[in-house]
Structures are given as structure tokens and as C-alpha cells.
Amino acid sequence: MKIAFYAPMKSPDHPTPSGDRRMANLFMQALRLAGHEVELASRLRIYDGVGDAAAQARLVGQAEQEVARLLAGTRPDLWFTYHVYHKSPDLIGATVARHWALPYVLAEASLAPKRRQGPWADFHARAEAAVQQAARIFCITQSDMECLDVEPDRLVHLPPFLDVVPFNVGPACVPLGGPVRLLAVGMMRAGDKLDSYRQLADALVHTVGDWTLTIVGDGPARDEVRSAFRRFGDHITYIGAIEESRLGAVYAAADLYVWPAVNEAFGMALLEAQAAGLPVVAGRVRGVPEVVRDGVTGLLVEPDDAVALGRAIGRLVADPALPREMGDAAARWVRRERTVVQAAALLKQGLTGLRA
């Protein structure tokens, strides 16, 4: 089929890296592996993070122009939109699909009933209408499935996945006699990311043992992040932002991935770290338990508990054999269950029978 693909939250070729951009690219890759011809339909970003009615109205107007442009072009066989919620509804695909009577498909759609009123009420209503219109919804996490009030046969559980090839570097190995090499990867921006960095810094106060931490990432909250870790001196190394193609080598140079995962949907970097053979210590937040097998591929602690996080990190720092064991298990699990090839098979099966 010829599939029109759209990611309103962040286009697959957006200049700013993020887990959302990475997943959009992976969905396009998986759809192509499933045998479909995939074209990026629009790069228009639909996102309002503050609940600004005027900004929402402007985005609606821009989306209407995009719809007109698309309807003057070539008709696809199916429309596929990745990531829809009250801050980032699909203002384009649902309309185009209705006009052309196309099968309309969503992936990673979520709804927050409390947003039916308030500054995002209009955007929530549009996201909810898209969910009701969708012939199929691929759900990344079980929690997303539970928040969608639609017929069960329209829902397909497609857990987080990745292309394992860039991370095919073998299991991590703790060097004898040296510090355990911790790693954290994340954008440095206000909100959940900055909160995660601050929680991690607080956690390390409670981490007993010999360790160093490498931090990968950059952004407008750089100074706040560095301030949080200043107390640890030369135990911290900053790499800054790097290309996604270099991440495999960065993971390979570490022994343990650490991240509080404040309000993470699931955490793409947690999956990448495991693919590279790193165990993970993270917060048990939202979809994180679906990408980290607690006690097998890493350790999960209760959210917002810096003491527990620090002690969990310390447990693995103190026992070099345990992170090696968990890292090996993590790499095997990801390659067995969470690859883009397996996602392609689920997409192919889920889209079977959907024709205009």
C-alpha cells in the first residue's frame, strides 16, 4: 500500500533529536519493512505545551492550509499518524482521510479525560475525535490501551522497538579495579528532563562505591543541569549533544545506564541501552516497566524516590558480576522481542484488510 505518514508532535526529520523523533523514524522504517510504500505527508508541527488558545487557533489555520495542499495532490491508500494526544492532536490526517475515505490509523494515541475541560479542551476534543475515527490504533504501552474507550478489536499492542544494528556492540564489561562507568542520556530542557537530572544528582549522594557518570545531551537547561552535579566534581563528564549514529559507541563505553525517567512515556534510551548490553536503573514510571524487566535486565524503583534510586545504583556498583549478568540478559531480550523487524510483522498483520 501507499501510506501517507505524519507525526504532528515532531517530524521524523526535525532538527532537534528526541525519543519522539526516533520513534517516528522507526515506524516509517517498520512500515517499509512490512512491504509498504511510505511517504512523509507533512512536516507541520502541531504542539501547544502551555494551553494557549491563540496559538491553537493559529495551528488550526496552518493545518487547514496543509489539508488543502494535500487534497490537491495524489491520493494514498492509507493514512498513518504517529503520536496523538491533547497537546498534539492530528489536525491534518483525520480530515484528509475523511475526505478521501481512507483507512485512518494511529500509533501511540493517548487521552487524558481531565483535559476535556480547561485550556486544552479543543485540542483534546480533536484528539478524541481522531481516536474514534481510527480503524486501527497501535498502542505502545498497556497504559495507553487502557485510556482509550474504543472497541478492543481496533487496538493492537505494539511494544516499544528499535533497530538493534547500531547497538550491536556486545555486553558491557566492568573494568577490573576501576570505577563503574554510569551513563545518562537526555535533552537538557525545563520540565521532566531537568527534574530527572536533578533527581539523578540527588540519588548519587546515596550511591556508595566507586563510580563515574557520563552525561550525553544539551539544551537550554544546561546550566541548571551542571549546577545539580557540581558537587561531584570530576566524577562527572559532559559529552554534549551527539548524532544518533554515535550513540552505540557511547553506550559501549559504559557499564550501567541510570535515569529516574520522570513522567517518561516509556523511555527510548532505556531500550537502546539494553540493546547495547547495559543494565538499567530507572524509576517505575508509566510505560517504563514495559521496556525494563525489573530484576532481570535492570532494577526499577518507585517514582521520585532519590534514596531508593541511589541505593539501587549502588547495589550494581558494588557487585560487578550482577550488571554483567543483567546486561547480557538485556541484550538477548531486546534482540528476541523488541526489534524493528518484529514490529514490522505486527504492523503488517494489524494493517491487513484495511483498504479504501
C-alpha positions as CSV (number, residue, x, y, z in Angstrom):
1,M,0.0,0.0,0.0
2,K,0.9,3.6,-0.4
3,I,0.9,5.1,3.1
4,A,0.9,8.8,4.0
5,F,2.8,9.1,7.2
6,Y,2.5,12.0,9.6
7,A,3.9,12.8,13.1
8,P,2.3,16.0,14.4
9,M,4.4,16.1,17.6
10,K,7.8,16.0,15.8
11,S,8.5,15.2,12.2
12,P,11.0,12.3,11.6
13,D,13.4,14.8,10.1
14,H,13.0,17.5,12.7
15,P,16.4,19.1,13.5
16,T,16.1,18.5,17.3
17,P,16.8,14.9,18.4
18,S,14.4,13.2,20.8
19,G,12.8,9.9,21.5
20,D,9.7,11.1,19.7
21,R,11.6,11.8,16.5
22,R,13.4,8.5,16.8
23,M,10.1,6.5,17.1
24,A,8.6,8.3,14.1
25,N,11.6,7.2,12.0
26,L,11.4,3.7,13.4
27,F,7.7,3.5,12.5
28,M,8.5,4.6,8.9
29,Q,11.2,2.0,8.8
30,A,9.0,-0.7,10.1
31,L,6.2,0.1,7.7
32,R,8.6,-0.1,4.8
33,L,10.0,-3.5,6.1
34,A,6.3,-4.6,6.1
35,G,6.3,-4.1,2.4
36,H,4.5,-0.7,2.1
37,E,5.5,2.4,0.2
38,V,5.7,5.2,2.8
39,E,5.8,9.0,2.2
40,L,6.1,11.7,4.7
41,A,2.9,13.7,4.2
42,S,3.6,16.8,6.2
43,R,6.2,18.4,8.4
44,L,3.8,20.8,10.1
45,R,4.4,20.6,13.9
46,I,1.2,20.7,15.9
47,Y,2.1,21.3,19.6
48,D,0.9,23.6,22.3
49,G,2.6,22.9,25.6
50,V,1.1,25.7,27.6
51,G,-2.6,25.7,26.7
52,D,-2.6,28.9,24.6
53,A,-6.0,29.4,22.7
54,A,-4.5,31.8,20.3
55,A,-1.6,29.5,19.4
56,Q,-4.0,26.6,19.0
57,A,-6.1,28.7,16.6
58,R,-3.0,29.6,14.5
59,L,-2.1,25.9,14.3
60,V,-5.6,25.0,13.2
61,G,-5.3,27.6,10.4
62,Q,-2.0,26.3,9.3
63,A,-3.3,22.8,9.3
64,E,-6.2,23.8,7.1
65,Q,-3.7,25.1,4.5
66,E,-1.8,21.8,4.7
67,V,-5.1,19.8,4.2
68,A,-5.8,21.9,1.1
69,R,-2.3,21.3,-0.3
70,L,-2.6,17.5,0.3
71,L,-6.0,17.2,-1.2
72,A,-4.7,18.8,-4.4
73,G,-2.1,16.0,-4.7
74,T,-2.0,12.3,-5.1
75,R,-4.4,10.1,-3.1
76,P,-2.6,7.4,-0.9
77,D,-4.1,4.1,0.1
78,L,-4.0,4.7,3.9
79,W,-3.1,7.4,6.4
80,F,-0.9,6.6,9.3
81,T,-0.3,9.2,12.2
82,Y,2.2,8.6,14.9
83,H,1.6,10.1,18.4
84,V,-1.6,12.0,19.2
85,Y,-2.7,13.5,22.5
86,H,-4.3,16.7,23.9
87,K,-1.2,18.8,23.3
88,S,-0.5,17.4,19.9
89,P,-3.7,16.3,18.0
90,D,-3.8,15.3,14.4
91,L,-5.3,18.3,12.6
92,I,-4.4,17.1,9.1
93,G,-4.6,13.3,8.7
94,A,-8.1,12.8,10.1
95,T,-9.6,15.4,7.7
96,V,-7.7,14.1,4.7
97,A,-8.7,10.5,5.5
98,R,-12.4,11.5,5.8
99,H,-12.3,13.5,2.5
100,W,-10.8,10.6,0.6
101,A,-12.5,7.8,2.5
102,L,-9.1,6.4,3.5
103,P,-8.4,3.9,6.3
104,Y,-7.1,6.1,9.1
105,V,-4.5,4.5,11.5
106,L,-2.9,5.9,14.7
107,A,0.0,4.8,16.7
108,E,0.8,5.9,20.3
109,A,-2.5,7.7,20.9
110,S,-3.4,8.7,24.4
111,L,-6.2,10.6,26.0
112,A,-6.4,12.4,29.4
113,P,-10.1,12.8,30.4
114,K,-9.2,15.6,32.8
115,R,-8.3,17.7,29.7
116,R,-11.8,17.7,28.4
117,Q,-12.1,21.0,30.2
118,G,-9.6,23.7,30.5
119,P,-7.1,25.3,28.2
120,W,-6.6,22.2,26.0
121,A,-10.3,21.3,25.7
122,D,-10.5,22.0,22.0
123,F,-7.3,20.1,21.2
124,H,-8.4,17.2,23.5
125,A,-11.7,17.0,21.6
126,R,-9.9,16.9,18.3
127,A,-7.5,14.1,19.6
128,E,-10.5,12.2,20.9
129,A,-12.3,12.5,17.5
130,A,-9.2,11.1,15.8
131,V,-9.2,8.2,18.1
132,Q,-12.8,7.4,17.4
133,Q,-12.2,7.7,13.7
134,A,-9.2,5.4,13.6
135,A,-9.8,1.9,12.1
136,R,-6.7,0.7,14.0
137,I,-4.7,2.0,16.8
138,F,-1.2,0.6,17.6
139,C,-0.6,1.1,21.3
140,I,3.0,1.4,22.6
141,T,2.1,0.7,26.2
142,Q,-0.7,-1.1,28.1
143,S,-1.5,2.1,29.9
144,D,-2.3,3.8,26.6
145,M,-4.6,0.9,25.7
146,E,-6.4,1.3,29.0
147,C,-7.1,5.0,28.4
148,L,-8.8,4.5,25.0
149,D,-12.5,3.9,25.1
150,V,-12.8,2.1,21.8
151,E,-13.7,-1.4,20.6
152,P,-10.9,-3.9,21.6
153,D,-10.6,-5.2,18.0
154,R,-9.4,-1.8,16.9
155,L,-6.4,-1.9,19.3
156,V,-3.1,-3.6,18.7
157,H,-0.4,-3.8,21.3
158,L,2.9,-3.0,19.6
159,P,5.5,-2.5,22.4
160,P,8.5,-0.1,22.0
161,F,11.0,-1.3,19.5
162,L,14.2,-0.2,17.8
163,D,16.8,-1.1,15.1
164,V,19.3,-3.1,17.0
165,V,22.1,-2.9,14.4
166,P,23.6,0.4,15.7
167,F,23.8,-1.0,19.2
168,N,25.2,-4.4,18.3
169,V,28.3,-3.9,20.4
170,G,28.1,-6.8,22.8
171,P,27.6,-6.8,26.6
172,A,29.1,-4.2,28.8
173,C,32.1,-5.2,30.9
174,V,33.1,-3.6,34.2
175,P,36.9,-3.0,34.1
176,L,38.7,-4.7,37.0
177,G,39.9,-2.3,39.6
178,G,38.3,0.8,38.0
179,P,35.2,2.8,38.7
180,V,31.9,1.7,37.4
181,R,31.0,3.8,34.4
182,L,27.5,5.2,34.7
183,L,25.7,6.8,31.7
184,A,22.7,9.1,31.3
185,V,21.4,10.4,28.0
186,G,18.7,13.1,27.8
187,M,17.9,16.5,26.5
188,M,18.6,19.4,28.9
189,R,15.3,21.3,28.9
190,A,13.0,22.6,31.6
191,G,10.3,20.3,32.9
192,D,10.5,16.5,33.2
193,K,14.0,16.2,31.7
194,L,15.5,18.7,34.2
195,D,13.6,17.1,37.0
196,S,15.2,13.7,36.0
197,Y,18.6,15.2,36.0
198,R,18.1,16.8,39.4
199,Q,16.7,13.5,40.9
200,L,19.7,11.7,39.5
201,A,22.1,14.1,41.2
202,D,20.2,13.7,44.5
203,A,20.3,9.9,44.0
204,L,24.1,9.8,43.5
205,V,24.5,11.2,47.0
206,H,23.2,7.9,48.3
207,T,25.3,5.7,45.9
208,V,28.1,4.0,47.7
209,G,31.1,2.8,45.8
210,D,33.5,3.9,43.1
211,W,31.7,5.3,40.0
212,T,31.9,8.0,37.3
213,L,29.0,9.4,35.3
214,T,29.0,10.4,31.7
215,I,26.1,12.7,30.6
216,V,25.1,13.0,27.0
217,G,22.8,15.8,26.0
218,D,22.5,19.5,25.7
219,G,19.8,22.2,25.7
220,P,18.6,25.4,27.3
221,A,18.7,24.0,30.8
222,R,22.4,23.1,30.5
223,D,23.5,25.5,33.3
224,E,20.8,24.1,35.7
225,V,21.9,20.5,35.0
226,R,25.6,21.3,35.6
227,S,24.7,23.1,38.8
228,A,22.9,20.0,40.1
229,F,26.0,17.8,39.5
230,R,28.7,20.3,40.5
231,R,29.0,18.7,44.0
232,F,30.5,15.6,42.4
233,G,33.5,17.4,40.7
234,D,35.5,15.3,38.3
235,H,33.3,12.2,38.7
236,I,31.1,13.8,36.0
237,T,31.9,14.1,32.3
238,Y,29.8,16.0,29.9
239,I,29.8,15.0,26.2
240,G,27.0,17.3,25.0
241,A,24.6,16.6,22.1
242,I,25.8,14.0,19.6
243,E,24.5,12.4,16.5
244,E,22.3,9.3,16.9
245,S,24.8,7.4,14.8
246,R,27.3,7.8,17.6
247,L,25.1,6.6,20.5
248,G,26.1,2.9,20.0
249,A,29.7,3.7,20.8
250,V,28.8,5.8,23.8
251,Y,26.7,3.0,25.3
252,A,29.5,0.5,24.6
253,A,31.9,2.7,26.7
254,A,29.6,2.5,29.8
255,D,28.7,-0.2,32.3
256,L,25.3,0.9,33.7
257,Y,22.5,3.2,32.4
258,V,20.9,5.4,35.1
259,W,17.8,7.6,34.7
260,P,14.9,8.5,37.0
261,A,12.5,8.7,34.0
262,V,10.3,11.5,35.4
263,N,7.0,11.2,33.7
264,E,8.5,9.3,30.7
265,A,6.0,7.6,28.4
266,F,8.4,4.6,28.2
267,G,12.0,5.9,27.6
268,M,13.6,5.1,24.3
269,A,17.1,5.5,25.7
270,L,16.3,2.8,28.2
271,L,15.7,0.3,25.3
272,E,18.8,1.5,23.4
273,A,21.0,1.0,26.5
274,Q,19.8,-2.6,26.9
275,A,20.3,-3.3,23.2
276,A,23.9,-2.3,23.8
277,G,24.2,-4.7,26.7
278,L,23.7,-2.2,29.6
279,P,21.5,-2.9,32.6
280,V,19.3,-0.1,33.6
281,V,18.4,1.5,36.9
282,A,15.3,3.7,36.5
283,G,12.0,4.9,38.0
284,R,9.0,2.6,37.7
285,V,7.1,5.2,35.7
286,R,4.2,4.8,33.3
287,G,5.5,2.5,30.4
288,V,9.0,2.0,31.8
289,P,8.2,-1.5,33.2
290,E,7.4,-2.5,29.6
291,V,10.9,-1.7,28.4
292,V,12.9,-2.8,31.5
293,R,12.4,-6.2,33.1
294,D,12.8,-5.5,36.8
295,G,15.3,-7.8,38.4
296,V,16.3,-9.3,35.0
297,T,17.5,-6.6,32.7
298,G,17.8,-3.9,35.4
299,L,16.3,-2.5,38.6
300,L,13.2,-0.3,38.9
301,V,12.4,1.8,42.0
302,E,9.3,3.8,43.0
303,P,9.0,7.2,41.2
304,D,10.5,10.3,42.8
305,D,12.5,8.3,45.4
306,A,16.1,9.5,45.0
307,V,17.2,7.5,48.0
308,A,15.9,4.2,46.5
309,L,17.4,5.1,43.1
310,G,20.8,5.8,44.6
311,R,20.8,2.6,46.6
312,A,19.8,0.6,43.5
313,I,22.6,2.1,41.6
314,G,25.0,1.3,44.5
315,R,23.8,-2.3,44.5
316,L,25.1,-2.8,41.0
317,V,28.2,-0.7,41.6
318,A,29.1,-3.0,44.5
319,D,28.7,-6.2,42.6
320,P,30.3,-6.2,39.1
321,A,29.0,-9.6,38.3
322,L,25.4,-8.6,38.6
323,P,25.4,-5.8,35.9
324,R,27.3,-8.1,33.5
325,E,24.6,-10.7,34.0
326,M,21.8,-8.2,33.6
327,G,23.4,-6.6,30.6
328,D,23.7,-10.0,28.9
329,A,20.0,-10.7,29.6
330,A,19.1,-7.2,28.4
331,A,20.8,-7.6,25.0
332,R,19.2,-11.1,24.5
333,W,15.8,-9.8,25.4
334,V,15.8,-6.8,23.1
335,R,17.1,-8.9,20.2
336,R,14.5,-11.5,20.8
337,E,11.4,-9.3,21.4
338,R,11.9,-5.6,20.6
339,T,13.4,-5.3,17.1
340,V,12.1,-3.2,14.2
341,V,11.7,-6.5,12.2
342,Q,9.3,-7.8,14.8
343,A,7.4,-4.5,14.8
344,A,7.1,-4.7,11.0
345,A,5.5,-8.1,11.4
346,L,3.0,-6.8,13.9
347,L,2.2,-3.8,11.7
348,K,1.8,-6.0,8.6
349,Q,-0.7,-8.2,10.5
350,G,-2.5,-5.2,12.0
351,L,-3.0,-3.4,8.7
352,T,-4.2,-6.5,6.9
353,G,-7.6,-5.9,5.4
354,L,-7.5,-2.1,5.7
355,R,-8.3,-0.9,2.2
356,A,-10.1,2.2,0.9
